Amino acid sequence: MNNEPPANPLGKLRLIAFDVDGVFTDGRFYLSDDGVESKSFCTQDGFGIRQLLKVGMEIAVISGRKSAAVERRMSELGVRHVMLACNDKTAAFDTLARELGITAAEAAFVGDDIPDLPLLSKVGYSFAVANAVSAVREYCDYTTAASGGNGAVREICDLVLAAQGEEQS
């Protein structure tokens, strides 16, 4: 597990893609008797995403689950690239990167579980959240101090902004 702040590779990023469950959330979702799903998101993570968008960073969400709550939250944040119910996260990433004219080396992915490993191995920089399974934490370039749903996304946003010489406002 590496928790030393990364430097140069983050300054070259143009796209950061995130898994959702376990990254933007603590990994839990609530399902009512009526089948309505709800999730809990950290507001500080949202501020970090807005800051990255403000400086021109492309942000994407690539998740294996379909969720109206995720669609709504990402819309509120201004995240344009929301790919849900992905059976193949790497293929979804490849399509997006091609559309944006961004190479894998210019991209990062943030994950927490085994299904994220293929995409984590493809991108130029890989992040694990503190609550990720050990195989993911051991593989990734950087592991956050914060857990998913508890500021991990914000921690990554702050690291990238600093590496790119941007100040938060």
C-alpha positions as a Markdown table, in Angstrom:
| # | Residue | x | y | z |
|---|---|---|---|---|
| 1 | Met | 0.0 | 0.0 | 0.0 |
| 2 | Asn | 1.4 | 3.4 | -1.0 |
| 3 | Asn | 0.1 | 6.5 | 0.7 |
| 4 | Glu | 2.9 | 8.9 | -0.2 |
| 5 | Pro | 1.5 | 11.8 | -2.2 |
| 6 | Pro | 2.1 | 11.3 | -5.9 |
| 7 | Ala | 3.8 | 14.0 | -7.9 |
| 8 | Asn | 4.5 | 14.3 | -11.6 |
| 9 | Pro | 2.2 | 11.8 | -13.2 |
| 10 | Leu | -0.8 | 13.6 | -11.7 |
| 11 | Gly | 0.2 | 16.9 | -13.4 |
| 12 | Lys | -0.3 | 15.2 | -16.8 |
| 13 | Leu | -3.8 | 13.9 | -16.2 |
| 14 | Arg | -6.7 | 15.1 | -18.4 |
| 15 | Leu | -9.3 | 12.6 | -17.3 |
| 16 | Ile | -10.2 | 11.0 | -13.9 |
| 17 | Ala | -12.8 | 8.3 | -13.9 |
| 18 | Phe | -14.3 | 7.0 | -10.7 |
| 19 | Asp | -16.2 | 3.8 | -9.7 |
| 20 | Val | -19.2 | 4.8 | -7.5 |
| 21 | Asp | -20.1 | 2.2 | -4.8 |
| 22 | Gly | -17.3 | 2.1 | -2.3 |
| 23 | Val | -15.7 | 5.2 | -3.8 |
| 24 | Phe | -18.2 | 8.0 | -3.9 |
| 25 | Thr | -20.2 | 6.1 | -1.3 |
| 26 | Asp | -19.2 | 3.9 | 1.7 |
| 27 | Gly | -20.3 | 0.9 | -0.4 |
| 28 | Arg | -23.8 | 0.5 | 1.1 |
| 29 | Phe | -27.0 | 1.3 | -0.6 |
| 30 | Tyr | -30.5 | 1.3 | 1.0 |
| 31 | Leu | -33.4 | -0.4 | -0.7 |
| 32 | Ser | -36.9 | 0.4 | 0.5 |
| 33 | Asp | -39.8 | -2.1 | 0.5 |
| 34 | Asp | -41.0 | -0.3 | -2.6 |
| 35 | Gly | -37.7 | -1.0 | -4.4 |
| 36 | Val | -36.4 | 2.6 | -4.1 |
| 37 | Glu | -32.7 | 2.7 | -3.8 |
| 38 | Ser | -30.8 | 5.5 | -2.0 |
| 39 | Lys | -27.2 | 6.3 | -1.3 |
| 40 | Ser | -25.2 | 8.6 | 0.8 |
| 41 | Phe | -22.7 | 11.0 | -0.8 |
| 42 | Cys | -20.1 | 13.2 | 0.9 |
| 43 | Thr | -20.6 | 17.0 | 0.1 |
| 44 | Gln | -16.8 | 17.6 | 0.4 |
| 45 | Asp | -16.3 | 15.1 | -2.4 |
| 46 | Gly | -18.7 | 17.1 | -4.5 |
| 47 | Phe | -16.8 | 20.3 | -3.9 |
| 48 | Gly | -13.6 | 18.6 | -5.1 |
| 49 | Ile | -15.2 | 17.4 | -8.3 |
| 50 | Arg | -16.5 | 20.9 | -9.0 |
| 51 | Gln | -13.0 | 22.3 | -8.5 |
| 52 | Leu | -11.5 | 19.8 | -11.0 |
| 53 | Leu | -14.3 | 20.5 | -13.6 |
| 54 | Lys | -13.6 | 24.3 | -13.1 |
| 55 | Val | -10.0 | 23.8 | -14.2 |
| 56 | Gly | -11.0 | 21.8 | -17.3 |
| 57 | Met | -10.4 | 18.2 | -16.0 |
| 58 | Glu | -12.7 | 15.7 | -17.6 |
| 59 | Ile | -14.5 | 13.6 | -15.0 |
| 60 | Ala | -16.3 | 10.3 | -15.6 |
| 61 | Val | -18.2 | 7.8 | -13.5 |
| 62 | Ile | -18.0 | 4.2 | -14.6 |
| 63 | Ser | -20.0 | 1.8 | -12.6 |
| 64 | Gly | -21.4 | -1.7 | -12.9 |
| 65 | Arg | -24.7 | -0.7 | -11.2 |
| 66 | Lys | -27.5 | 1.4 | -12.6 |
| 67 | Ser | -28.7 | 4.0 | -10.1 |
| 68 | Ala | -31.1 | 7.0 | -10.4 |
| 69 | Ala | -29.4 | 8.4 | -7.2 |
| 70 | Val | -26.0 | 8.4 | -9.0 |
| 71 | Glu | -27.4 | 9.9 | -12.1 |
| 72 | Arg | -29.0 | 12.7 | -10.1 |
| 73 | Arg | -25.9 | 13.4 | -8.0 |
| 74 | Met | -23.6 | 13.5 | -11.0 |
| 75 | Ser | -26.0 | 15.8 | -12.8 |
| 76 | Glu | -26.0 | 18.1 | -9.8 |
| 77 | Leu | -22.2 | 18.2 | -9.9 |
| 78 | Gly | -21.9 | 18.8 | -13.6 |
| 79 | Val | -20.3 | 15.4 | -14.5 |
| 80 | Arg | -21.2 | 14.8 | -18.1 |
| 81 | His | -19.7 | 11.4 | -18.6 |
| 82 | Val | -21.8 | 9.0 | -16.5 |
| 83 | Met | -21.6 | 5.3 | -17.6 |
| 84 | Leu | -23.8 | 3.0 | -15.5 |
| 85 | Ala | -24.6 | -0.6 | -15.7 |
| 86 | Cys | -21.3 | -1.3 | -17.4 |
| 87 | Asn | -20.5 | -5.0 | -17.8 |
| 88 | Asp | -17.0 | -4.0 | -19.1 |
| 89 | Lys | -15.6 | -0.9 | -17.5 |
| 90 | Thr | -12.5 | -1.0 | -19.7 |
| 91 | Ala | -14.5 | -1.0 | -22.9 |
| 92 | Ala | -16.6 | 2.0 | -21.5 |
| 93 | Phe | -13.4 | 3.8 | -20.7 |
| 94 | Asp | -11.9 | 3.1 | -24.1 |
| 95 | Thr | -14.9 | 4.5 | -25.9 |
| 96 | Leu | -14.9 | 7.7 | -23.7 |
| 97 | Ala | -11.1 | 8.2 | -24.1 |
| 98 | Arg | -11.4 | 7.8 | -27.9 |
| 99 | Glu | -14.3 | 10.3 | -28.0 |
| 100 | Leu | -12.3 | 12.8 | -25.9 |
| 101 | Gly | -9.0 | 12.3 | -27.7 |
| 102 | Ile | -7.3 | 11.2 | -24.4 |
| 103 | Thr | -4.8 | 8.4 | -24.0 |
| 104 | Ala | -4.9 | 5.9 | -21.2 |
| 105 | Ala | -1.6 | 7.4 | -20.0 |
| 106 | Glu | -3.4 | 10.8 | -19.5 |
| 107 | Ala | -6.1 | 9.2 | -17.4 |
| 108 | Ala | -6.6 | 7.9 | -13.8 |
| 109 | Phe | -9.2 | 5.6 | -12.4 |
| 110 | Val | -10.3 | 5.3 | -8.8 |
| 111 | Gly | -11.6 | 1.9 | -7.6 |
| 112 | Asp | -12.2 | -0.3 | -4.6 |
| 113 | Asp | -12.9 | -3.9 | -5.7 |
| 114 | Ile | -11.8 | -6.7 | -7.9 |
| 115 | Pro | -14.0 | -5.8 | -10.9 |
| 116 | Asp | -12.0 | -2.5 | -11.1 |
| 117 | Leu | -8.6 | -4.1 | -11.6 |
| 118 | Pro | -8.7 | -4.4 | -15.4 |
| 119 | Leu | -9.3 | -0.7 | -15.7 |
| 120 | Leu | -6.9 | 0.2 | -12.9 |
| 121 | Ser | -4.2 | -1.7 | -14.8 |
| 122 | Lys | -4.9 | 0.2 | -18.1 |
| 123 | Val | -4.8 | 3.8 | -17.0 |
| 124 | Gly | -1.7 | 5.9 | -16.4 |
| 125 | Tyr | -2.4 | 6.4 | -12.7 |
| 126 | Ser | -4.4 | 4.1 | -10.4 |
| 127 | Phe | -6.0 | 5.1 | -7.1 |
| 128 | Ala | -7.5 | 2.9 | -4.4 |
| 129 | Val | -9.7 | 4.2 | -1.6 |
| 130 | Ala | -8.7 | 3.2 | 2.0 |
| 131 | Asn | -11.6 | 0.7 | 2.2 |
| 132 | Ala | -10.7 | -1.1 | -1.0 |
| 133 | Val | -10.0 | -4.8 | -0.9 |
| 134 | Ser | -6.4 | -5.6 | -0.3 |
| 135 | Ala | -5.7 | -6.8 | -3.9 |
| 136 | Val | -6.7 | -3.3 | -5.2 |
| 137 | Arg | -4.8 | -1.4 | -2.5 |
| 138 | Glu | -1.7 | -3.5 | -3.2 |
| 139 | Tyr | -2.0 | -2.9 | -7.0 |
| 140 | Cys | -2.7 | 0.8 | -7.1 |
| 141 | Asp | -0.2 | 3.7 | -7.3 |
| 142 | Tyr | -1.8 | 5.5 | -4.4 |
| 143 | Thr | -4.2 | 4.6 | -1.6 |
| 144 | Thr | -6.2 | 7.3 | 0.1 |
| 145 | Ala | -6.2 | 7.9 | 3.8 |
| 146 | Ala | -9.9 | 8.4 | 3.7 |
| 147 | Ser | -12.5 | 5.8 | 2.9 |
| 148 | Gly | -15.0 | 5.9 | 0.1 |
| 149 | Gly | -18.0 | 8.0 | 1.0 |
| 150 | Asn | -15.9 | 9.8 | 3.7 |
| 151 | Gly | -13.7 | 12.2 | 1.7 |
| 152 | Ala | -11.6 | 9.8 | -0.4 |
| 153 | Val | -12.7 | 11.5 | -3.6 |
| 154 | Arg | -12.0 | 14.9 | -2.2 |
| 155 | Glu | -8.5 | 13.8 | -1.2 |
| 156 | Ile | -7.8 | 12.7 | -4.7 |
| 157 | Cys | -9.2 | 15.9 | -6.1 |
| 158 | Asp | -6.9 | 18.0 | -3.8 |
| 159 | Leu | -3.9 | 15.9 | -4.8 |
| 160 | Val | -4.5 | 16.4 | -8.5 |
| 161 | Leu | -5.2 | 20.1 | -8.2 |
| 162 | Ala | -2.0 | 20.6 | -6.3 |
| 163 | Ala | 0.0 | 18.5 | -8.8 |
| 164 | Gln | -1.4 | 20.6 | -11.6 |
| 165 | Gly | -0.5 | 23.8 | -9.8 |
| 166 | Glu | -4.1 | 24.8 | -9.3 |
| 167 | Glu | -5.5 | 26.5 | -6.1 |
| 168 | Gln | -8.9 | 25.7 | -4.8 |
| 169 | Ser | -11.4 | 28.6 | -4.8 |
